[in-house]
Amino acid sequence: MENVTLNVSGMSCSHCVNAVEGNVGKLNGVESVKVHLESGKVDVSFDSEKVSLEKIKETIDDQGYEVK
């Protein structure tokens, strides 16, 4: 299991949290995802053999947020 913390800009409310956690959480191989709204960080625990970090970043991007 890999654990990463991503810096994500553009998140400002509970809808943002739900969009990121909900969509990233649906990816096969993602064990957990936690958004820290105040700091603009997203913690993700995932199986790199099932899902790539690139796919996780792309999914966050698709929600309208920028992964730095």
N, CA, C and O atoms as a GROMACS GRO file, in nm:
protein
  272
    1MET      N    1   0.084  -0.119   0.000
    1MET     CA    2   0.000   0.000   0.000
    1MET      C    3   0.088   0.124   0.000
    1MET      O    4   0.183   0.134   0.078
    2GLU      N    5   0.056   0.217  -0.086
    2GLU     CA    6   0.129   0.344  -0.092
    2GLU      C    7   0.044   0.453  -0.030
    2GLU      O    8  -0.079   0.452  -0.042
    3ASN      N    9   0.110   0.546   0.038
    3ASN     CA   10   0.042   0.661   0.096
    3ASN      C   11   0.104   0.787   0.039
    3ASN      O   12   0.226   0.804   0.042
    4VAL      N   13   0.021   0.876  -0.014
    4VAL     CA   14   0.070   1.004  -0.065
    4VAL      C   15  -0.015   1.117  -0.013
    4VAL      O   16  -0.133   1.099   0.019
    5THR      N   17   0.045   1.235  -0.003
    5THR     CA   18  -0.028   1.356   0.029
    5THR      C   19  -0.012   1.450  -0.088
    5THR      O   20   0.100   1.488  -0.124
    6LEU      N   21  -0.124   1.487  -0.149
    6LEU     CA   22  -0.123   1.574  -0.266
    6LEU      C   23  -0.166   1.715  -0.226
    6LEU      O   24  -0.254   1.732  -0.142
    7ASN      N   25  -0.103   1.815  -0.286
    7ASN     CA   26  -0.145   1.954  -0.268
    7ASN      C   27  -0.246   1.984  -0.378
    7ASN      O   28  -0.215   1.972  -0.497
    8VAL      N   29  -0.366   2.025  -0.338
    8VAL     CA   30  -0.473   2.048  -0.435
    8VAL      C   31  -0.531   2.188  -0.412
    8VAL      O   32  -0.568   2.223  -0.301
    9SER      N   33  -0.537   2.266  -0.520
    9SER     CA   34  -0.593   2.401  -0.507
    9SER      C   35  -0.733   2.405  -0.567
    9SER      O   36  -0.767   2.327  -0.656
   10GLY      N   37  -0.814   2.498  -0.516
   10GLY     CA   38  -0.948   2.519  -0.568
   10GLY      C   39  -1.058   2.460  -0.481
   10GLY      O   40  -1.176   2.482  -0.509
   11MET      N   41  -1.022   2.386  -0.376
   11MET     CA   42  -1.123   2.327  -0.288
   11MET      C   43  -1.158   2.430  -0.180
   11MET      O   44  -1.070   2.485  -0.114
   12SER      N   45  -1.290   2.456  -0.162
   12SER     CA   46  -1.328   2.560  -0.067
   12SER      C   47  -1.448   2.526   0.021
   12SER      O   48  -1.480   2.602   0.112
   13CYS      N   49  -1.515   2.413  -0.004
   13CYS     CA   50  -1.636   2.385   0.072
   13CYS      C   51  -1.660   2.234   0.084
   13CYS      O   52  -1.583   2.154   0.032
   14SER      N   53  -1.766   2.198   0.154
   14SER     CA   54  -1.795   2.055   0.174
   14SER      C   55  -1.829   1.985   0.043
   14SER      O   56  -1.805   1.865   0.030
   15HIS      N   57  -1.885   2.058  -0.054
   15HIS     CA   58  -1.911   1.996  -0.184
   15HIS      C   59  -1.780   1.952  -0.249
   15HIS      O   60  -1.772   1.845  -0.309
   16CYS      N   61  -1.676   2.036  -0.236
   16CYS     CA   62  -1.544   2.003  -0.291
   16CYS      C   63  -1.490   1.875  -0.226
   16CYS      O   64  -1.438   1.787  -0.293
   17VAL      N   65  -1.504   1.868  -0.094
   17VAL     CA   66  -1.458   1.751  -0.019
   17VAL      C   67  -1.531   1.626  -0.069
   17VAL      O   68  -1.467   1.524  -0.096
   18ASN      N   69  -1.662   1.634  -0.082
   18ASN     CA   70  -1.742   1.520  -0.127
   18ASN      C   71  -1.706   1.480  -0.269
   18ASN      O   72  -1.701   1.360  -0.301
   19ALA      N   73  -1.682   1.577  -0.356
   19ALA     CA   74  -1.649   1.548  -0.496
   19ALA      C   75  -1.516   1.473  -0.504
   19ALA      O   76  -1.505   1.374  -0.576
   20VAL      N   77  -1.416   1.521  -0.432
   20VAL     CA   78  -1.284   1.458  -0.438
   20VAL      C   79  -1.286   1.322  -0.369
   20VAL      O   80  -1.244   1.222  -0.426
   21GLU      N   81  -1.334   1.319  -0.245
   21GLU     CA   82  -1.335   1.192  -0.170
   21GLU      C   83  -1.422   1.088  -0.239
   21GLU      O   84  -1.385   0.971  -0.246
   22GLY      N   85  -1.538   1.129  -0.289
   22GLY     CA   86  -1.630   1.036  -0.353
   22GLY      C   87  -1.574   0.976  -0.481
   22GLY      O   88  -1.580   0.855  -0.501
   23ASN      N   89  -1.519   1.061  -0.568
   23ASN     CA   90  -1.470   1.012  -0.698
   23ASN      C   91  -1.338   0.939  -0.688
   23ASN      O   92  -1.320   0.838  -0.756
   24VAL      N   93  -1.246   0.987  -0.606
   24VAL     CA   94  -1.119   0.916  -0.590
   24VAL      C   95  -1.145   0.785  -0.516
   24VAL      O   96  -1.084   0.683  -0.548
   25GLY      N   97  -1.234   0.788  -0.419
   25GLY     CA   98  -1.267   0.668  -0.341
   25GLY      C   99  -1.328   0.556  -0.423
   25GLY      O  100  -1.320   0.439  -0.384
   26LYS      N  101  -1.389   0.591  -0.537
   26LYS     CA  102  -1.450   0.490  -0.624
   26LYS      C  103  -1.349   0.415  -0.710
   26LYS      O  104  -1.380   0.309  -0.765
   27LEU      N  105  -1.228   0.469  -0.722
   27LEU     CA  106  -1.127   0.405  -0.807
   27LEU      C  107  -1.085   0.271  -0.749
   27LEU      O  108  -1.061   0.258  -0.629
   28ASN      N  109  -1.076   0.171  -0.836
   28ASN     CA  110  -1.033   0.038  -0.793
   28ASN      C  111  -0.888   0.047  -0.746
   28ASN      O  112  -0.801   0.092  -0.821
   29GLY      N  113  -0.862   0.004  -0.624
   29GLY     CA  114  -0.726   0.008  -0.570
   29GLY      C  115  -0.705   0.117  -0.467
   29GLY      O  116  -0.605   0.116  -0.395
   30VAL      N  117  -0.799   0.212  -0.458
   30VAL     CA  118  -0.788   0.317  -0.357
   30VAL      C  119  -0.849   0.266  -0.227
   30VAL      O  120  -0.967   0.231  -0.221
   31GLU      N  121  -0.766   0.261  -0.122
   31GLU     CA  122  -0.814   0.212   0.007
   31GLU      C  123  -0.880   0.323   0.087
   31GLU      O  124  -0.986   0.302   0.147
   32SER      N  125  -0.819   0.442   0.088
   32SER     CA  126  -0.879   0.554   0.162
   32SER      C  127  -0.836   0.686   0.100
   32SER      O  128  -0.730   0.697   0.039
   33VAL      N  129  -0.922   0.785   0.118
   33VAL     CA  130  -0.893   0.920   0.071
   33VAL      C  131  -0.951   1.018   0.173
   33VAL      O  132  -1.067   1.005   0.212
   34LYS      N  133  -0.871   1.115   0.214
   34LYS     CA  134  -0.914   1.212   0.315
   34LYS      C  135  -0.871   1.351   0.270
   34LYS      O  136  -0.752   1.377   0.249
   35VAL      N  137  -0.970   1.441   0.256
   35VAL     CA  138  -0.941   1.579   0.218
   35VAL      C  139  -0.926   1.664   0.343
   35VAL      O  140  -1.007   1.656   0.435
   36HIS      N  141  -0.820   1.744   0.346
   36HIS     CA  142  -0.798   1.841   0.454
   36HIS      C  143  -0.818   1.979   0.391
   36HIS      O  144  -0.726   2.039   0.335
   37LEU      N  145  -0.942   2.028   0.401
   37LEU     CA  146  -0.984   2.150   0.332
   37LEU      C  147  -0.899   2.270   0.370
   37LEU      O  148  -0.857   2.348   0.284
   38GLU      N  149  -0.872   2.287   0.501
   38GLU     CA  150  -0.801   2.404   0.551
   38GLU      C  151  -0.660   2.416   0.491
   38GLU      O  152  -0.615   2.526   0.459
   39SER      N  153  -0.593   2.303   0.476
   39SER     CA  154  -0.455   2.305   0.427
   39SER      C  155  -0.445   2.278   0.276
   39SER      O  156  -0.337   2.290   0.218
   40GLY      N  157  -0.558   2.241   0.214
   40GLY     CA  158  -0.555   2.212   0.070
   40GLY      C  159  -0.480   2.084   0.037
   40GLY      O  160  -0.417   2.074  -0.069
   41LYS      N  161  -0.485   1.988   0.127
   41LYS     CA  162  -0.414   1.862   0.106
   41LYS      C  163  -0.511   1.745   0.099
   41LYS      O  164  -0.619   1.747   0.158
   42VAL      N  165  -0.471   1.643   0.024
   42VAL     CA  166  -0.551   1.522   0.011
   42VAL      C  167  -0.460   1.403   0.038
   42VAL      O  168  -0.360   1.384  -0.031
   43ASP      N  169  -0.493   1.324   0.140
   43ASP     CA  170  -0.419   1.203   0.172
   43ASP      C  171  -0.485   1.086   0.101
   43ASP      O  172  -0.607   1.067   0.110
   44VAL      N  173  -0.406   1.008   0.030
   44VAL     CA  174  -0.459   0.893  -0.043
   44VAL      C  175  -0.374   0.770  -0.010
   44VAL      O  176  -0.252   0.774  -0.016
   45SER      N  177  -0.443   0.661   0.023
   45SER     CA  178  -0.378   0.532   0.044
   45SER      C  179  -0.428   0.441  -0.068
   45SER      O  180  -0.549   0.422  -0.084
   46PHE      N  181  -0.334   0.384  -0.146
   46PHE     CA  182  -0.377   0.306  -0.264
   46PHE      C  183  -0.279   0.195  -0.296
   46PHE      O  184  -0.164   0.196  -0.253
   47ASP      N  185  -0.328   0.098  -0.372
   47ASP     CA  186  -0.248  -0.014  -0.421
   47ASP      C  187  -0.197   0.022  -0.560
   47ASP      O  188  -0.275   0.027  -0.655
   48SER      N  189  -0.067   0.048  -0.571
   48SER     CA  190  -0.010   0.095  -0.698
   48SER      C  191  -0.014  -0.012  -0.808
   48SER      O  192   0.011   0.019  -0.925
   49GLU      N  193  -0.043  -0.135  -0.772
   49GLU     CA  194  -0.057  -0.238  -0.875
   49GLU      C  195  -0.195  -0.235  -0.940
   49GLU      O  196  -0.215  -0.292  -1.047
   50LYS      N  197  -0.290  -0.167  -0.874
   50LYS     CA  198  -0.427  -0.159  -0.926
   50LYS      C  199  -0.461  -0.022  -0.985
   50LYS      O  200  -0.540  -0.013  -1.079
   51VAL      N  201  -0.401   0.083  -0.930
   51VAL     CA  202  -0.431   0.218  -0.978
   51VAL      C  203  -0.304   0.302  -0.968
   51VAL      O  204  -0.228   0.292  -0.872
   52SER      N  205  -0.281   0.386  -1.070
   52SER     CA  206  -0.160   0.468  -1.072
   52SER      C  207  -0.186   0.602  -1.002
   52SER      O  208  -0.299   0.648  -0.993
   53LEU      N  209  -0.079   0.662  -0.954
   53LEU     CA  210  -0.088   0.795  -0.894
   53LEU      C  211  -0.137   0.894  -0.999
   53LEU      O  212  -0.211   0.987  -0.968
   54GLU      N  213  -0.095   0.873  -1.123
   54GLU     CA  214  -0.138   0.959  -1.233
   54GLU      C  215  -0.290   0.955  -1.250
   54GLU      O  216  -0.352   1.059  -1.272
   55LYS      N  217  -0.350   0.836  -1.239
   55LYS     CA  218  -0.495   0.821  -1.252
   55LYS      C  219  -0.566   0.893  -1.138
   55LYS      O  220  -0.671   0.954  -1.160
   56ILE      N  221  -0.511   0.887  -1.018
   56ILE     CA  222  -0.570   0.957  -0.903
   56ILE      C  223  -0.566   1.108  -0.926
   56ILE      O  224  -0.665   1.177  -0.904
   57LYS      N  225  -0.451   1.158  -0.971
   57LYS     CA  226  -0.438   1.302  -1.000
   57LYS      C  227  -0.534   1.344  -1.110
   57LYS      O  228  -0.596   1.451  -1.101
   58GLU      N  229  -0.548   1.261  -1.212
   58GLU     CA  230  -0.638   1.289  -1.325
   58GLU      C  231  -0.783   1.297  -1.276
   58GLU      O  232  -0.859   1.382  -1.321
   59THR      N  233  -0.820   1.209  -1.185
   59THR     CA  234  -0.956   1.207  -1.131
   59THR      C  235  -0.985   1.335  -1.053
   59THR      O  236  -1.094   1.390  -1.063
   60ILE      N  237  -0.888   1.382  -0.975
   60ILE     CA  238  -0.904   1.508  -0.901
   60ILE      C  239  -0.914   1.624  -1.001
   60ILE      O  240  -0.998   1.713  -0.985
   61ASP      N  241  -0.830   1.622  -1.102
   61ASP     CA  242  -0.831   1.722  -1.209
   61ASP      C  243  -0.968   1.728  -1.276
   61ASP      O  244  -1.019   1.837  -1.302
   62ASP      N  245  -1.025   1.612  -1.303
   62ASP     CA  246  -1.156   1.602  -1.370
   62ASP      C  247  -1.267   1.665  -1.287
   62ASP      O  248  -1.372   1.701  -1.342
   63GLN      N  249  -1.246   1.680  -1.156
   63GLN     CA  250  -1.347   1.743  -1.070
   63GLN      C  251  -1.334   1.895  -1.070
   63GLN      O  252  -1.415   1.965  -1.011
   64GLY      N  253  -1.230   1.944  -1.138
   64GLY     CA  254  -1.212   2.089  -1.150
   64GLY      C  255  -1.111   2.147  -1.053
   64GLY      O  256  -1.107   2.268  -1.034
   65TYR      N  257  -1.030   2.063  -0.993
   65TYR     CA  258  -0.929   2.110  -0.898
   65TYR      C  259  -0.790   2.085  -0.955
   65TYR      O  260  -0.772   1.995  -1.037
   66GLU      N  261  -0.694   2.164  -0.912
   66GLU     CA  262  -0.559   2.151  -0.965
   66GLU      C  263  -0.468   2.083  -0.864
   66GLU      O  264  -0.455   2.127  -0.750
   67VAL      N  265  -0.404   1.976  -0.909
   67VAL     CA  266  -0.306   1.905  -0.827
   67VAL      C  267  -0.171   1.969  -0.856
   67VAL      O  268  -0.127   1.973  -0.971
   68LYS      N  269  -0.106   2.019  -0.751
   68LYS     CA  270   0.023   2.087  -0.769
   68LYS      C  271   0.138   1.991  -0.754
   68LYS      O  272   0.254   2.030  -0.767
   0.00000   0.00000   0.00000
